[in-house]
Amino acid sequence: MTLDDQALDTLFREARTQNKWQDRPVPDSKLEEMYNLLKFAPTSANASPARFVFIRTDEGKARLKEALSPGNVEKTMTAPVIAIVAHDTAFYDKLPFLFPHADARSWFAGNPALAETTAFRNGTLQGAYLILAARAVGLDAGPMSGFDNAKVDDLFFAGTTWKSNFLVNLGHGDPAGLFPRSPRLSFDEAARLE
């Protein structure tokens, strides 16, 4: 089944990275709805290593602000919700539940390089799924780097096996904050058929 044009516009063609936000709250139920979509998208061995922190409070935003690059402060502090997209380097401890058909935990336990690579790759995929799920449930997204990962990890993940990857501001975007759409590479510039 192919999605109709309205769905494709919502997810891709008309969707934009938001830099300015309307003063409209995002209920926790909307964040749960978004997660309950993204969790079904594929990851290696169903590992699901992404972990998300949804910052909604003034206190949480004040902590995060310490780690932001100056150019990202305003658009992040005014977003109704900021998602820290992280990954759990010990994701394999959940594999007996998530992938019960084989002893997948043994593939990663004791192999920190493979575990880190797998967690980062698949956690990044899940962060992209979050952006699409946000759009699918009527939210706008502003994914970004431009922060101190080590500081975020100290502030939010001390004593855990979680590591931050990127941030996604979430809410209802204000079109006044959009830049003109930048060009994209053509198929022939970005792809090769062999």
Backbone bond lengths (Angstrom), bond angles and torsions (degrees), N, CA, C in turn:
res aa  C-N    CA-C-N  psi(-1)  N-CA   C-N-CA  omega(-1)  CA-C   N-CA-C  phi
1 M - - - 1.441 - - 1.535 109.13 -
2 T 1.294 116.76 132.99 1.459 122.78 175.98 1.520 108.70 -98.44
3 L 1.322 116.68 136.61 1.463 120.43 176.68 1.521 109.97 -67.08
4 D 1.326 115.98 151.31 1.454 119.56 177.81 1.524 110.18 -75.99
5 D 1.329 116.20 169.62 1.460 121.42 -176.19 1.525 112.68 -59.46
6 Q 1.328 117.33 -37.26 1.468 119.56 179.92 1.527 110.97 -62.21
7 A 1.325 117.28 -43.39 1.462 121.08 178.85 1.527 110.81 -65.90
8 L 1.327 117.13 -42.50 1.465 120.50 179.43 1.525 111.10 -64.93
9 D 1.344 116.90 -38.17 1.462 120.27 175.98 1.524 110.56 -63.29
10 T 1.342 116.94 -43.76 1.466 122.07 -178.57 1.517 111.39 -62.34
11 L 1.311 116.82 -43.04 1.465 120.82 -175.56 1.522 113.16 -82.54
12 F 1.348 117.64 -33.72 1.455 120.07 -170.64 1.527 114.76 -132.48
13 R 1.318 117.45 -66.01 1.459 121.18 -165.02 1.522 114.83 -65.20
14 E 1.312 117.50 -38.43 1.464 120.73 -179.02 1.533 112.34 -104.14
15 A 1.306 117.30 -8.63 1.468 121.20 -179.72 1.516 109.79 -70.23
16 R 1.305 115.75 141.65 1.464 120.75 -176.92 1.519 109.89 -134.22
17 T 1.320 115.93 153.82 1.456 121.50 171.60 1.522 107.76 -75.08
18 Q 1.303 115.85 120.86 1.465 121.46 -174.54 1.533 111.47 -88.37
19 N 1.335 114.78 142.70 1.468 122.03 179.02 1.523 112.78 -122.15
20 K 1.334 115.74 -10.92 1.458 121.55 -178.28 1.520 107.41 -139.34
21 W 1.345 115.91 146.85 1.458 119.82 -169.34 1.515 112.18 -126.61
22 Q 1.331 115.56 142.86 1.452 121.23 170.58 1.529 108.36 -74.32
23 D 1.310 115.95 151.91 1.468 121.41 178.71 1.531 108.83 -83.55
24 R 1.327 114.84 69.74 1.462 122.28 179.25 1.519 108.22 -129.14
25 P 1.310 117.55 127.84 1.470 119.31 -178.76 1.526 111.87 -70.21
26 V 1.315 114.50 157.06 1.462 122.54 173.20 1.522 106.47 -114.54
27 P 1.331 117.56 112.16 1.466 118.39 -179.37 1.528 111.98 -67.32
28 D 1.321 115.09 150.21 1.466 119.84 177.87 1.521 111.42 -56.55
29 S 1.324 116.89 -33.05 1.465 120.44 179.77 1.531 111.44 -62.10
30 K 1.328 117.31 -30.85 1.474 121.02 177.98 1.531 109.99 -69.78
31 L 1.325 117.06 -37.76 1.472 120.68 177.77 1.529 110.41 -66.37
32 E 1.328 115.69 -38.99 1.458 119.36 177.74 1.524 110.84 -67.66
33 E 1.326 117.20 -39.73 1.465 121.44 176.67 1.534 110.42 -60.04
34 M 1.324 115.82 -42.93 1.462 121.66 178.90 1.533 110.20 -62.22
35 Y 1.338 116.85 -48.17 1.466 120.30 179.71 1.529 110.83 -61.04
36 N 1.330 115.86 -40.67 1.463 119.26 -177.16 1.521 112.96 -68.88
37 L 1.315 118.45 -11.16 1.461 121.44 168.25 1.524 110.72 -88.67
38 L 1.308 117.15 -51.39 1.471 120.18 -172.91 1.517 112.67 -64.06
39 K 1.325 117.53 -26.89 1.472 119.94 -176.83 1.523 113.27 -64.80
40 F 1.338 117.07 -18.28 1.458 120.00 -178.81 1.526 113.44 -86.95
41 A 1.315 118.32 -9.87 1.459 120.80 -179.62 1.529 109.93 -73.95
42 P 1.334 117.63 154.93 1.465 120.55 -170.55 1.524 115.24 -73.48
43 T 1.336 113.58 145.45 1.461 123.17 168.52 1.527 107.24 -140.44
44 S 1.327 116.95 160.83 1.462 121.30 -179.71 1.526 110.14 -58.03
45 A 1.316 116.36 126.65 1.463 123.03 178.66 1.530 111.51 51.47
46 N 1.325 116.31 30.61 1.463 122.09 -178.37 1.528 111.21 53.87
47 A 1.321 116.89 31.93 1.465 121.93 -172.15 1.524 113.61 -65.09
48 S 1.313 117.46 -32.43 1.472 121.97 176.48 1.528 112.40 47.15
49 P 1.340 118.37 56.97 1.457 119.97 -175.07 1.524 115.18 -79.83
50 A 1.328 118.60 -9.59 1.464 119.46 -177.95 1.520 110.30 -66.91
51 R 1.300 114.29 144.69 1.461 122.61 173.52 1.522 105.74 -131.82
52 F 1.306 116.48 142.41 1.461 121.42 -174.23 1.515 110.39 -125.95
53 V 1.309 115.96 135.71 1.453 122.04 169.47 1.523 105.93 -116.27
54 F 1.325 116.04 121.71 1.457 121.48 179.45 1.527 108.26 -101.44
55 I 1.311 115.50 107.80 1.462 121.36 -176.91 1.523 108.35 -90.55
56 R 1.360 115.45 120.59 1.453 121.27 -176.75 1.521 112.37 -127.36
57 T 1.303 117.15 -17.82 1.465 120.63 -173.28 1.524 111.41 -95.16
58 D 1.320 115.71 158.25 1.463 120.61 175.52 1.521 111.02 -60.69
59 E 1.326 116.65 -37.32 1.470 120.56 -179.68 1.523 111.20 -65.52
60 G 1.330 116.45 -44.48 1.463 120.14 178.29 1.516 111.77 -63.99
61 K 1.330 115.94 -41.45 1.469 119.75 179.11 1.526 111.02 -65.03
62 A 1.332 117.26 -38.60 1.467 120.20 178.93 1.525 110.81 -62.44
63 R 1.326 116.93 -40.01 1.470 120.13 177.26 1.524 110.70 -64.38
64 L 1.335 116.38 -46.53 1.455 120.32 -178.60 1.522 111.78 -63.96
65 K 1.311 116.89 -34.99 1.464 121.48 -176.97 1.525 111.93 -54.79
66 E 1.331 117.11 -33.50 1.469 122.05 179.36 1.528 112.29 -58.26
67 A 1.337 117.10 -26.40 1.466 121.17 -173.70 1.525 113.42 -100.62
68 L 1.341 117.41 -4.76 1.460 120.42 -174.63 1.517 112.69 -82.94
69 S 1.326 116.45 144.94 1.454 121.38 168.96 1.527 107.93 -66.93
70 P 1.338 117.86 146.89 1.469 119.82 -176.44 1.523 114.49 -52.62
71 G 1.317 118.55 -38.08 1.454 121.19 -178.28 1.517 114.70 -70.32
72 N 1.325 117.19 -11.46 1.462 120.93 -178.68 1.523 113.83 -106.03
73 V 1.332 117.46 -1.59 1.460 120.32 -173.64 1.525 111.57 -64.83
74 E 1.328 117.79 -55.07 1.469 119.47 -173.06 1.525 112.50 -61.82
75 K 1.334 117.69 -48.56 1.462 119.23 -176.80 1.526 112.18 -67.14
76 T 1.324 116.47 -24.80 1.454 119.70 179.76 1.524 111.00 -85.04
77 M 1.307 117.21 -43.03 1.462 119.88 -178.64 1.525 112.34 -68.49
78 T 1.326 118.05 -24.01 1.460 120.46 179.48 1.526 112.90 -92.75
79 A 1.323 117.87 -6.63 1.464 120.48 176.59 1.529 108.89 -70.90
80 P 1.321 117.59 138.59 1.471 119.31 177.75 1.527 113.02 -59.69
81 V 1.334 116.69 -36.11 1.461 121.82 -178.99 1.519 108.31 -140.39
82 I 1.328 116.04 140.02 1.461 121.27 171.40 1.528 106.91 -119.63
83 A 1.320 116.06 123.62 1.462 120.43 175.95 1.517 109.03 -95.56
84 I 1.315 116.05 124.64 1.464 120.18 167.09 1.527 105.27 -87.86
85 V 1.320 115.92 116.23 1.461 120.91 175.86 1.525 106.16 -91.41
86 A 1.313 114.83 116.28 1.463 121.15 -177.24 1.525 108.80 -126.78
87 H 1.299 115.46 174.98 1.461 120.50 173.59 1.524 108.48 -136.98
88 D 1.312 114.90 150.38 1.463 122.29 -179.62 1.522 108.45 -99.30
89 T 1.317 115.88 114.98 1.472 119.09 -178.72 1.525 112.15 -69.79
90 A 1.329 117.14 -14.04 1.470 121.34 175.20 1.525 110.46 -106.35
91 F 1.327 116.31 30.94 1.459 122.32 179.66 1.516 112.30 -53.68
92 Y 1.330 116.39 -28.80 1.468 121.78 -174.26 1.517 112.77 -63.10
93 D 1.345 117.28 -19.08 1.464 119.04 177.66 1.526 112.09 -66.91
94 K 1.322 117.31 -18.60 1.475 121.85 177.86 1.531 111.99 -92.53
95 L 1.329 117.82 -6.56 1.462 120.24 -175.32 1.532 114.56 -64.53
96 P 1.336 120.48 -33.47 1.469 117.28 176.23 1.534 112.58 -57.04
97 F 1.327 117.06 -31.67 1.464 121.33 175.79 1.527 111.66 -82.92
98 L 1.343 116.38 -46.08 1.461 120.80 -172.87 1.532 114.05 -77.33
99 F 1.335 116.64 -28.06 1.472 121.15 -177.12 1.532 108.29 -136.74
100 P 1.339 116.81 70.89 1.468 119.86 -172.04 1.524 115.13 -75.71
101 H 1.345 119.06 -5.65 1.466 120.81 -175.49 1.527 113.20 -75.87
102 A 1.346 116.58 -13.92 1.472 119.31 -178.26 1.523 108.33 -152.35
103 D 1.315 115.83 166.87 1.469 120.51 176.78 1.527 108.88 -83.81
104 A 1.339 115.84 66.71 1.463 121.20 -176.54 1.521 112.16 -68.32
105 R 1.313 117.82 -24.69 1.467 119.92 178.82 1.529 110.56 -57.96
106 S 1.328 116.71 -38.62 1.465 120.84 -177.47 1.532 112.06 -67.00
107 W 1.314 118.03 -18.98 1.462 120.97 177.95 1.521 111.67 -68.11
108 F 1.341 116.63 -28.21 1.465 121.28 -171.90 1.522 114.11 -115.44
109 A 1.320 118.28 -33.76 1.465 121.18 -179.04 1.520 108.46 -62.50
110 G 1.308 117.51 130.54 1.454 121.62 -178.26 1.523 113.80 83.74
111 N 1.323 117.63 1.26 1.464 122.27 177.28 1.527 107.72 -127.89
112 P 1.351 117.26 75.82 1.463 120.13 -173.91 1.521 114.49 -60.69
113 A 1.328 118.66 -31.74 1.467 120.20 179.79 1.527 110.38 -66.52
114 L 1.319 117.33 -46.06 1.464 120.89 178.59 1.526 110.57 -65.92
115 A 1.323 117.23 -40.96 1.466 120.92 179.49 1.524 110.57 -62.56
116 E 1.323 117.65 -44.62 1.472 120.93 -179.52 1.527 110.80 -64.48
117 T 1.333 117.15 -46.43 1.467 120.33 179.50 1.524 110.98 -60.61
118 T 1.312 116.86 -44.79 1.460 121.42 -179.19 1.523 110.82 -66.46
119 A 1.320 117.08 -42.72 1.466 120.84 179.73 1.523 110.78 -64.08
120 F 1.325 116.85 -44.99 1.466 120.44 -178.63 1.533 111.12 -65.06
121 R 1.326 116.18 -47.96 1.476 119.97 -177.58 1.524 111.04 -61.65
122 N 1.310 116.17 -50.76 1.459 119.64 -175.71 1.523 112.38 -75.49
123 G 1.321 117.59 -31.21 1.453 119.98 173.97 1.518 111.64 -65.85
124 T 1.337 116.35 -35.92 1.461 120.78 175.91 1.524 110.17 -64.93
125 L 1.336 116.32 -44.01 1.462 119.57 175.25 1.524 110.68 -55.83
126 Q 1.322 116.83 -45.86 1.457 119.64 -178.54 1.528 111.74 -66.11
127 G 1.323 117.42 -30.64 1.461 119.86 173.87 1.517 111.46 -65.33
128 A 1.332 117.18 -37.95 1.466 120.58 175.58 1.525 110.23 -67.27
129 Y 1.331 116.50 -39.38 1.462 118.96 176.24 1.531 110.53 -61.53
130 L 1.335 117.07 -36.11 1.461 120.18 177.65 1.524 110.98 -58.96
131 I 1.324 117.16 -43.05 1.464 121.18 -179.94 1.529 110.11 -61.22
132 L 1.329 116.88 -45.88 1.461 120.25 179.48 1.527 111.48 -67.07
133 A 1.329 117.32 -39.54 1.462 120.36 178.22 1.524 110.90 -65.48
134 A 1.337 117.13 -38.75 1.467 120.20 176.89 1.522 109.64 -58.67
135 R 1.308 116.92 -47.68 1.467 120.82 179.27 1.529 110.92 -62.54
136 A 1.319 116.82 -38.15 1.465 121.15 -178.40 1.526 112.54 -66.04
137 V 1.339 117.62 -27.75 1.470 120.23 -179.40 1.528 111.98 -101.10
138 G 1.336 116.97 13.59 1.453 120.27 173.03 1.507 116.40 92.45
139 L 1.315 117.77 13.51 1.463 121.33 176.58 1.521 109.88 -102.91
140 D 1.314 115.00 159.44 1.462 121.54 171.45 1.518 108.00 -103.77
141 A 1.331 115.29 159.59 1.462 120.67 -176.53 1.524 110.37 -133.33
142 G 1.313 114.88 147.70 1.450 122.17 174.38 1.517 109.23 -132.59
143 P 1.352 117.78 78.88 1.464 120.04 180.00 1.523 110.87 -68.97
144 M 1.333 116.14 147.39 1.464 118.43 -178.30 1.516 112.40 -162.33
145 S 1.321 112.48 156.40 1.456 122.40 164.46 1.530 104.47 -100.67
146 G 1.295 118.79 -143.26 1.459 119.42 175.92 1.510 113.12 77.01
147 F 1.325 116.06 44.47 1.457 121.73 175.18 1.522 107.56 -154.53
148 D 1.301 115.91 165.98 1.457 122.83 -178.45 1.531 108.59 -90.07
149 N 1.329 116.54 102.97 1.463 120.54 -178.22 1.521 112.38 -58.86
150 A 1.322 116.57 -43.08 1.473 119.13 -178.33 1.522 110.93 -61.88
151 K 1.323 116.60 -38.40 1.466 119.80 179.53 1.528 110.56 -69.09
152 V 1.340 117.22 -41.82 1.466 119.81 176.54 1.524 110.22 -60.33
153 D 1.325 116.32 -42.46 1.461 119.61 179.36 1.523 110.89 -62.94
154 D 1.331 118.02 -40.43 1.465 120.93 177.14 1.521 111.82 -65.56
155 L 1.330 116.51 -40.91 1.460 120.83 -175.86 1.528 113.38 -74.74
156 F 1.320 116.96 -35.44 1.458 120.19 -172.15 1.529 114.88 -115.06
157 F 1.336 118.06 -21.93 1.461 119.26 -171.91 1.529 114.12 -126.17
158 A 1.314 117.70 15.49 1.472 120.07 -179.66 1.529 109.70 -55.86
159 G 1.326 114.94 134.71 1.459 120.45 178.13 1.522 114.40 79.04
160 T 1.330 117.34 9.53 1.467 120.66 178.24 1.524 109.46 -119.91
161 T 1.308 115.61 179.05 1.464 121.72 175.70 1.527 110.86 -102.91
162 W 1.323 116.92 17.57 1.459 121.86 178.92 1.522 109.79 -89.05
163 K 1.340 115.69 145.43 1.470 122.50 175.63 1.525 108.91 -134.78
164 S 1.332 116.13 136.03 1.462 120.20 179.73 1.525 110.75 -73.50
165 N 1.323 115.05 150.01 1.459 122.21 178.16 1.524 109.25 -119.21
166 F 1.336 117.63 -64.82 1.463 121.53 178.23 1.518 109.74 -150.34
167 L 1.319 115.91 173.09 1.460 122.67 -179.75 1.518 109.24 -112.22
168 V 1.332 115.79 151.67 1.463 121.24 173.10 1.527 107.13 -135.09
169 N 1.327 115.66 112.69 1.454 120.06 172.79 1.523 107.59 -75.50
170 L 1.336 116.25 138.62 1.458 121.55 -174.98 1.519 110.72 -131.23
171 G 1.305 116.36 144.37 1.456 121.81 176.62 1.515 109.61 160.73
172 H 1.324 114.63 -149.57 1.461 121.65 176.82 1.520 106.97 -111.86
173 G 1.311 115.71 111.66 1.457 121.06 -173.95 1.515 113.05 -68.11
174 D 1.320 114.23 151.17 1.460 122.37 174.26 1.525 106.75 -101.47
175 P 1.345 117.90 115.39 1.469 119.98 -177.43 1.528 113.75 -56.92
176 A 1.326 117.74 -21.07 1.466 120.10 179.64 1.527 112.05 -64.65
177 G 1.319 117.03 -18.84 1.461 120.13 -179.13 1.508 114.94 -94.27
178 L 1.334 117.06 4.15 1.465 119.82 -177.94 1.524 111.46 -81.91
179 F 1.316 115.36 141.77 1.455 121.92 169.84 1.524 107.44 -86.30
180 P 1.336 118.38 159.65 1.472 118.46 171.71 1.534 109.14 -56.84
181 R 1.321 115.82 144.53 1.470 118.66 -178.75 1.515 109.76 -62.58
182 S 1.321 115.79 130.76 1.460 121.47 178.38 1.525 109.65 -79.12
183 P 1.336 116.60 156.27 1.468 119.19 179.20 1.524 111.71 -67.31
184 R 1.306 115.33 163.02 1.455 122.69 176.19 1.530 108.08 -125.46
185 L 1.305 116.64 156.68 1.454 121.16 176.16 1.527 110.22 -71.76
186 S 1.314 116.74 146.68 1.461 121.19 175.42 1.528 109.08 -75.41
187 F 1.310 115.51 166.86 1.470 120.84 176.64 1.526 110.53 -54.02
188 D 1.330 116.54 -47.39 1.467 120.76 -176.99 1.526 112.65 -65.42
189 E 1.315 117.76 -27.78 1.455 120.68 178.48 1.530 112.49 -79.33
190 A 1.315 117.02 -28.23 1.467 120.78 -172.76 1.526 114.35 -109.89
191 A 1.322 116.64 -9.71 1.461 118.63 -174.27 1.521 110.58 -137.39
192 R 1.306 114.26 159.64 1.465 121.03 179.16 1.529 107.29 -139.44
193 L 1.281 117.19 137.66 1.471 122.63 175.63 1.521 108.15 -101.58
194 E 1.299 117.10 130.58 1.480 121.09 178.85 1.496 110.70 -127.88
